[in-house]
Amino acid sequence: MPNDPLNAFVPYGRTEVAGAASGPLAGLRFAVKDLFHIAGLPTGAGNPDWLRTHEVPRETAPAVQRLLDAGARVAGKTLTDELAWSLAGENAHYGTPENPQAPGRIPGGSSSGSAAAVAGGAVDFAIGTDTGGSVRLPASYCGLCGIRPTHGAVPLDGSVPLAPSFDTVGWFAREAALLRRVGAVLLPPAPDLAFRRLLVAEDAFAIAGEAVRAALAPALGRLCERFGGAETVTLAPEGLDQWRPVFQTLQAAEAWEAHGAWITAMKPAFGPGVRDRFAAAATLDPALARAAAETREGIRRRMDALLGTDGLIVLPSAPGIAPLRGSSGAAVDAERARALAILCPAGLAGLPQISIPAARLDGCPLGLSLVGPRGSDSTLLTIAEDLFP
């Protein structure tokens, strides 16, 4: 579309929406992932058939309206992977947004357009959704600050779901200070917590490997200085690779429940990957989903016990830097599996996680993540601003 060298915005119209004349975000421009409804503008959810078969919304999603009421201005709606079910950001219908911080590499998905718009300076901040990592991973790949809040902390009304028990509203900014300012508008009031224990997730660092560990070492050192040291912990005694399929099974069951009727009736054209995942979801044994739900409760208890009320987990945001655009299907699937193993703990437990652009590896951005107890979002945002301004 015109004036969109990043290919970040939806191709069926870049429409600006004015915010309130004054407010804590006055003068700032933001982008909105094309899963959120804005009154009078179509919602395409990354798929032309979805766009064609759904009416133009008459109401604006509460999360978007909060930002407008705070004085920010919508600069346009941004590209997403189809129905948000991907981590790559390569949309078969609309193309791949640019990654300005790692040219020739993917931006990460499914909030790809939102990440690209912020990384390229087209907007001050952007909102997306994070189900399995769709804010945290693009933040790492594009050198941004990004947050997945406590599940349910920010309303998702007026948006297209993927897996409701995992879906969250997330947001991106280039600086942690602005990430916190946006959080002050979106998040409910909550008392500040005192983190006293820093917990280094050894199993997550092991998946990422030595090169990632070495690149993140200086940032990790700053955290250790603040806390007077750190404790090494294992998040998943049975292995994070055993937690990943729990997440994937539940996500698939919920995605089919949300969209199966529409897919069966409309037979939409999906791109590779997304098509395969929905096809598998259609035949998922409900007994597997019930077993995964029981396992999830144990994972939630495990994460809560590790954190208590004063613990802070630190881990890599991603298993590595952004993969090259157009990588083979097998390579994409392998990287997706590694990423989900690192990303799934916060989602399974419903916990807040912030990714901070902490390092570069081979010239590309690399994020470090902080996971806190449920409801500690504001405190996490403050720590991120203090340590990584």
C-alpha positions in Angstrom: 0.0 0.0 0.0 1.2 3.6 -0.5 3.6 5.1 2.1 4.1 1.7 3.7 7.7 0.6 2.9 7.6 -1.8 5.9 4.6 -3.6 4.5 3.3 -3.4 8.1 -0.2 -2.2 7.5 -3.3 -4.0 6.1 -3.7 -3.4 2.3 -7.4 -2.5 2.4 -7.0 1.0 3.8 -4.8 2.8 6.3 -7.2 4.8 8.2 -6.3 7.1 11.1 -8.5 7.5 14.1 -8.1 10.6 16.4 -7.9 10.2 20.1 -8.9 12.5 22.9 -7.6 16.0 22.8 -5.6 15.4 26.0 -4.5 12.6 28.2 -1.4 10.7 29.3 -0.7 9.4 25.8 -1.5 12.6 23.9 0.6 13.2 20.9 1.5 9.6 20.4 0.5 7.4 17.4 -0.1 3.7 17.7 -0.9 0.8 15.4 -3.5 -1.9 16.0 -3.1 -5.6 15.1 -5.9 -6.5 12.6 -7.6 -8.8 15.1 -9.0 -5.8 17.1 -12.3 -4.2 16.0 -12.4 -0.5 15.3 -15.9 0.9 14.6 -16.3 1.5 10.9 -13.1 -0.3 9.8 -13.0 -4.0 8.6 -11.3 -6.7 10.6 -9.5 -9.1 8.3 -7.6 -11.3 10.8 -4.9 -11.9 8.2 -7.1 -13.9 5.8 -9.1 -12.6 2.8 -11.9 -15.0 3.3 -12.4 -13.9 6.9 -12.4 -10.3 5.6 -15.0 -11.2 2.9 -17.4 -13.1 5.2 -17.5 -10.8 8.3 -19.3 -7.5 8.7 -17.6 -4.3 9.5 -17.6 -3.8 13.3 -19.8 -1.2 14.8 -18.0 -0.9 18.1 -14.3 -0.4 19.0 -12.5 -3.0 21.2 -12.2 -1.7 24.8 -8.4 -2.0 24.8 -8.2 0.3 21.7 -10.7 2.7 23.1 -8.7 3.1 26.3 -5.7 4.2 24.3 -7.8 6.6 22.3 -9.4 8.0 25.4 -5.8 8.5 26.8 -5.1 10.8 23.8 -3.2 8.4 21.5 -4.1 8.3 17.8 -4.6 5.2 15.7 -2.2 5.3 12.7 -3.7 2.2 11.1 -4.3 -1.5 11.4 -1.4 -3.9 11.0 -0.8 -7.3 9.3 -1.1 -10.5 11.3 -0.6 -14.1 10.5 -3.8 -15.8 9.6 -6.1 -15.9 12.7 -2.9 -15.3 14.7 -1.9 -19.0 14.4 1.8 -18.6 13.6 5.1 -17.3 15.0 6.8 -16.5 11.7 5.0 -13.4 10.4 5.0 -14.6 6.8 1.5 -14.2 5.6 0.8 -16.2 2.4 -1.8 -13.7 1.2 -0.4 -10.3 2.2 3.4 -11.0 2.4 5.9 -10.5 5.1 6.4 -7.2 7.0 10.0 -6.0 7.0 12.2 -6.4 10.0 14.1 -3.1 10.1 16.5 -4.3 12.8 17.4 -7.5 10.9 17.1 -7.0 7.2 16.4 -10.1 5.2 15.0 -11.9 8.3 11.4 -12.5 9.5 9.8 -10.1 12.0 8.2 -12.9 13.9 4.4 -13.4 14.3 1.6 -13.3 14.6 1.9 -9.6 15.7 4.3 -9.1 12.8 2.9 -5.8 11.4 2.7 -4.2 14.8 6.3 -5.1 15.6 7.5 -3.9 12.2 5.6 -0.6 12.5 7.3 0.2 15.8 10.7 -1.1 14.9 10.7 1.0 11.7 9.5 4.2 13.5 6.1 4.4 11.7 4.4 4.6 15.1 5.4 5.2 18.7 3.8 2.0 20.0 1.5 -0.8 18.9 -0.8 -3.4 20.3 -0.9 -7.0 19.3 -2.0 -10.3 20.9 0.1 -12.9 22.6 -1.2 -16.5 22.7 1.9 -18.6 22.4 4.5 -15.8 22.1 3.2 -13.5 19.4 4.4 -10.3 21.2 7.4 -11.7 23.0 9.0 -13.4 20.0 8.6 -10.4 17.5 9.9 -8.1 20.3 13.1 -10.2 20.5 13.5 -10.5 16.7 12.9 -6.8 16.1 14.8 -5.3 19.0 11.7 -4.0 20.9 10.3 -4.0 24.3 7.2 -6.1 24.5 4.9 -7.5 27.2 2.5 -10.4 27.5 0.4 -9.3 30.6 -1.2 -11.5 33.2 -3.9 -13.5 31.5 -7.2 -11.5 31.7 -5.6 -8.3 33.0 -6.5 -6.4 29.8 -9.9 -7.0 28.2 -9.9 -8.9 24.9 -13.6 -8.1 24.1 -14.0 -6.9 20.5 -11.2 -9.0 19.0 -10.9 -12.2 17.0 -9.9 -15.1 19.4 -7.5 -17.9 18.8 -7.3 -19.8 22.1 -9.1 -17.8 24.8 -7.5 -19.4 27.8 -4.1 -18.2 26.5 -5.0 -15.1 24.5 -3.7 -11.8 25.9 -3.5 -8.2 24.7 0.2 -7.2 24.4 2.0 -4.2 23.3 5.4 -3.0 21.8 7.5 0.1 22.2 11.1 1.0 21.4 11.8 2.1 25.0 10.8 0.5 28.3 9.6 3.9 29.6 6.9 4.1 26.9 6.0 0.4 27.5 5.3 1.3 31.1 3.2 4.5 30.2 1.0 2.4 27.9 0.7 -0.2 30.7 -0.5 2.5 33.1 -3.5 3.1 30.7 -4.3 -0.6 29.9 -3.6 -2.4 33.1 -5.9 -2.4 36.2 -4.6 -0.6 39.3 -2.4 -2.9 41.4 0.1 -2.4 44.3 3.8 -2.6 43.5 5.4 -5.8 44.6 8.9 -6.3 46.0 10.9 -8.8 44.0 13.7 -10.3 46.2 14.7 -13.5 44.4 16.1 -13.7 40.9 15.7 -17.2 39.3 17.7 -18.1 36.2 15.8 -20.6 34.2 18.6 -23.0 33.3 16.5 -25.3 31.1 15.4 -22.4 28.9 18.9 -21.1 28.5 20.0 -24.7 27.6 17.5 -24.8 24.7 18.8 -21.5 23.4 22.4 -22.6 23.6 25.8 -21.1 24.5 25.9 -18.3 21.9 22.7 -16.9 23.2 23.8 -17.4 26.8 27.0 -15.5 26.1 25.3 -12.6 24.3 22.8 -12.1 27.2 25.4 -12.5 29.9 26.0 -8.7 30.4 22.3 -8.0 30.8 21.9 -10.9 33.1 24.9 -9.6 35.1 23.1 -6.3 35.6 20.1 -8.1 37.0 22.3 -10.1 39.3 23.9 -6.9 40.6 20.5 -5.5 41.4 19.4 -8.6 43.3 22.7 -9.4 44.9 23.0 -12.7 43.1 20.7 -15.3 41.5 19.5 -18.8 42.0 19.5 -21.3 39.1 16.3 -23.2 38.7 14.7 -25.8 36.4 11.3 -24.7 35.3 10.2 -28.1 34.0 11.8 -31.1 35.8 10.3 -33.4 33.0 11.7 -31.1 30.3 10.3 -28.0 28.6 9.9 -30.2 25.5 7.2 -32.0 27.5 5.4 -28.8 28.3 5.3 -27.6 24.7 2.8 -30.3 23.5 0.6 -29.5 26.4 0.3 -26.0 25.2 -0.1 -27.0 21.6 -2.9 -29.5 22.3 -4.9 -27.0 24.3 -4.3 -24.3 21.8 -5.5 -26.6 19.0 -8.6 -27.6 20.8 -9.6 -24.0 21.6 -8.8 -22.8 18.1 -11.1 -25.4 16.5 -13.8 -24.6 19.1 -13.5 -20.9 18.1 -13.3 -21.3 14.4 -14.2 -24.8 13.4 -17.8 -24.0 12.4 -16.7 -21.1 10.2 -13.9 -23.2 8.6 -16.3 -26.0 7.9 -18.9 -23.8 6.3 -16.7 -21.4 4.4 -13.7 -23.6 3.5 -11.2 -20.6 3.6 -7.9 -20.7 1.8 -5.2 -20.8 4.4 -1.5 -20.7 3.7 1.0 -23.5 4.6 1.4 -24.1 8.3 -1.8 -22.5 9.3 -3.7 -24.8 7.0 -2.0 -27.8 8.5 -2.6 -26.8 12.1 -6.3 -26.3 11.6 -6.6 -29.6 9.7 -4.9 -31.4 12.7 -7.1 -29.5 15.2 -10.2 -30.7 13.4 -9.4 -34.3 14.2 -8.0 -33.8 17.7 -9.1 -36.4 20.2 -11.0 -34.6 23.0 -9.4 -37.0 25.5 -6.0 -35.6 24.7 -7.3 -32.1 25.4 -8.7 -33.2 28.8 -5.4 -34.8 29.8 -3.5 -31.7 28.7 -5.8 -29.5 30.8 -5.0 -31.6 33.9 -1.3 -31.4 33.2 -1.6 -27.7 32.8 -2.9 -27.4 36.3 0.2 -29.0 37.6 2.4 -26.7 35.5 0.5 -23.7 36.9 1.1 -24.9 40.5 4.8 -25.5 39.7 5.3 -22.0 38.3 3.4 -20.4 41.2 5.5 -22.3 43.7 8.8 -21.3 42.1 7.8 -17.6 42.0 5.9 -17.2 45.3 5.1 -13.6 45.8 8.7 -12.2 45.5 10.4 -14.3 42.7 11.4 -13.1 39.3 12.3 -15.6 36.6 14.8 -14.6 33.9 15.1 -16.5 30.6 15.9 -15.9 26.9 12.9 -14.4 25.0 13.8 -16.6 22.0 16.0 -19.6 21.1 18.0 -17.3 18.8 17.9 -14.5 16.4 15.3 -14.0 13.7 15.4 -16.7 11.0 16.0 -15.8 7.4 12.9 -15.0 5.3 11.8 -17.8 3.1 13.4 -20.6 5.1 12.3 -24.1 4.4 9.2 -25.6 6.0 11.3 -28.0 8.0 13.6 -25.3 9.3 10.6 -23.1 10.3 8.9 -25.9 12.1 12.1 -26.8 14.0 12.6 -23.2 15.1 8.9 -22.9 16.0 9.2 -25.9 18.3 12.3 -24.6 20.1 10.7 -21.2 20.5 7.4 -22.6 21.9 9.4 -24.7 24.5 10.8 -21.4 25.8 7.7 -19.4 25.4 5.0 -21.8 26.8 5.7 -21.6 30.6 4.2 -18.1 31.0 1.2 -18.9 28.8 0.4 -22.2 30.5 0.6 -20.5 33.9 -1.1 -17.3 32.9 1.8 -15.2 34.1 3.1 -11.8 32.9 6.4 -11.7 30.8 8.3 -8.8 29.5 10.9 -9.0 26.7 13.7 -6.4 26.7 16.1 -5.9 23.8 19.2 -6.8 25.8 21.8 -7.9 23.2 22.8 -8.4 19.6 24.1 -11.6 18.1 25.5 -11.8 14.6 24.3 -8.2 14.2 20.7 -9.1 15.0 18.6 -8.2 18.1 18.1 -10.7 21.0 15.7 -10.3 23.9 15.9 -11.2 27.6 12.7 -11.9 29.4 11.4 -11.4 32.9 8.5 -13.5 34.3 6.8 -12.4 37.5 3.9 -13.6 39.7 0.4 -13.2 38.5 -0.6 -9.5 38.8 2.9 -8.2 39.0 2.7 -6.5 35.6 3.3 -2.9 36.8 6.2 -3.9 38.9 7.8 -5.8 35.9 7.4 -2.7 33.8 9.0 -0.5 36.4 12.0 -2.9 36.7 12.4 -3.0 33.0 12.5 0.7 32.8 15.0 1.0 35.6 17.4 -1.5 34.2 16.9 -1.1 30.4 15.8 2.5 29.8 
